[in-house]
Amino acid sequence: MQVTLRSWQKKDRFILAALANNIKIWDNVRDRLPHPYKLQHAATFIKYCRRQNPPHILAIEAAGQLAGCIGLELQDDISRISAEMGYWIGEPFWGKGIATEAVQQMLEYTFATFPRLIRIYARVFEYNKASMKVLEKNGFHLESVQQKSAIKNDRITDEYVWVKFR
């Protein structure tokens, strides 16, 4: 399946709202992704992304259809050489290798676009084995397990920190 990363477009808001309004997605991401996820959330998010220069949060397209989101949270101050990567894939696109390909493309884009970055990391809830496998396939290694460092759905959980260097 052809996977492409691209900038967000206003017209994406309808499909974004439909894909992101899924408790199975919300269960694996930060709470700042609203649930339920409504059209207004999608419109606000896309507007935010379109102001980025250069863009660091991109749409994932699979076979010409919006399939998910991938992005960086650029760090600052003494951590300005690092960025946290996050991503999600809409449920209809699960199990097709899309996340693995999107992470690979995002790494290439990141290292070409942000020359100061040398460390990319991702934090994964202990129960999200699929995401850990995606990162491992892309050359990330498990740096640490932060025990009882997060709370999701009123459940305290460990976070696995995966890292890749330039």
C-alpha positions in Angstrom: 0.0 0.0 0.0 1.4 3.4 -1.0 2.0 5.6 2.1 2.6 9.3 1.9 3.2 12.0 4.4 1.8 15.4 3.6 0.7 18.7 5.0 -2.8 19.0 6.4 -5.6 20.5 4.3 -8.8 22.1 5.4 -10.8 19.5 3.6 -9.2 16.8 5.8 -11.3 17.9 8.8 -14.3 15.6 8.1 -12.3 12.4 7.7 -10.0 13.4 10.6 -12.9 13.8 12.9 -14.4 10.5 11.8 -11.1 8.6 12.3 -10.0 10.3 15.6 -13.4 9.8 17.2 -12.5 6.3 18.3 -11.9 5.2 21.9 -9.4 2.6 20.7 -7.2 5.5 19.4 -7.8 7.6 22.4 -6.7 4.7 24.7 -3.2 4.9 23.2 -2.5 8.6 23.0 -2.3 11.6 25.4 -5.4 13.0 26.9 -5.0 16.2 25.0 -6.6 14.5 22.0 -10.2 15.1 22.9 -12.7 12.3 23.2 -15.2 12.4 21.8 -13.4 14.0 18.8 -15.7 16.4 16.9 -15.5 18.4 13.7 -14.5 21.6 15.6 -11.5 19.8 17.2 -10.4 18.7 13.7 -10.7 22.2 12.3 -8.8 23.7 15.1 -6.1 21.1 14.9 -5.6 21.5 11.2 -5.5 25.3 11.5 -2.7 24.9 14.1 -0.8 22.5 11.9 -1.1 24.7 8.8 0.7 27.6 10.7 3.8 25.5 11.3 6.8 26.4 9.2 8.3 24.0 8.6 5.5 21.6 9.3 6.2 19.1 12.1 2.8 17.4 12.3 1.8 15.7 9.1 -1.1 13.8 7.7 -0.6 10.1 6.8 -2.2 9.0 3.5 -2.5 5.4 2.5 -3.6 4.6 -1.1 -4.8 8.2 -1.4 -6.9 8.2 1.7 -6.3 10.0 5.0 -5.2 7.3 7.4 -3.8 9.0 10.4 -1.4 11.5 11.9 2.3 11.7 12.7 4.3 14.5 14.3 7.0 15.8 16.4 7.0 17.7 19.6 10.1 19.8 19.3 11.9 20.2 22.6 13.6 23.5 23.7 16.3 24.9 25.9 19.0 22.3 26.7 16.8 19.6 25.1 16.6 21.4 21.7 18.5 18.6 20.0 15.6 16.2 20.8 12.1 15.7 19.6 9.3 13.4 20.7 7.5 11.5 17.9 3.9 10.5 18.1 1.5 8.9 15.7 -1.8 7.2 15.3 -3.5 5.2 12.5 -7.2 5.1 12.0 -8.7 1.7 12.8 -9.8 0.8 9.3 -6.0 1.0 8.3 -4.6 -1.2 11.1 -2.5 -4.2 10.4 -1.3 -3.0 6.9 2.2 -1.8 7.8 1.1 1.9 7.4 2.5 3.0 10.8 5.9 1.3 10.1 6.2 3.1 6.7 5.0 6.4 8.1 7.6 6.4 10.9 10.3 5.6 8.4 9.3 8.5 6.2 8.9 10.8 9.2 12.5 10.0 10.3 13.8 10.8 6.8 11.8 14.0 6.7 12.9 15.0 10.3 16.6 14.5 9.7 16.4 16.4 6.4 14.3 19.3 7.7 15.5 19.8 11.3 19.3 19.6 11.1 19.8 20.3 14.9 17.9 17.2 15.9 20.0 14.2 16.8 17.6 12.4 19.1 14.1 11.2 18.3 12.1 9.4 21.1 8.7 8.0 21.6 6.8 7.2 24.8 4.6 4.2 24.6 2.1 2.9 27.2 3.2 -0.6 28.5 0.1 -2.2 26.8 0.7 -0.8 23.3 2.9 -3.7 22.0 2.0 -2.9 18.3 3.5 0.6 18.6 6.6 -0.8 20.2 7.0 -3.2 17.3 6.6 -0.3 14.8 9.4 1.6 16.5 11.7 -1.5 16.7 11.3 -2.1 13.0 12.5 1.4 12.4 15.7 1.0 14.4 14.6 2.5 17.7 15.9 0.9 20.8 14.3 0.7 24.2 16.0 3.3 26.3 14.1 3.0 29.5 10.9 1.9 31.2 9.5 4.7 33.3 7.5 2.9 36.0 4.1 4.2 37.0 4.8 7.5 35.1 1.5 8.0 33.4 -2.2 7.7 34.0 -4.7 6.8 31.3 -8.3 5.9 31.8 -7.8 6.3 35.6 -5.2 3.5 35.4 -1.5 4.1 36.3 0.8 2.7 33.7 4.4 2.4 32.8 5.8 4.2 29.8 8.4 2.6 27.5 10.8 5.2 26.1 12.1 4.2 22.6 14.9 6.3 21.0 16.7 6.6 17.7 19.7 8.8 17.0 20.6 10.6 13.7 
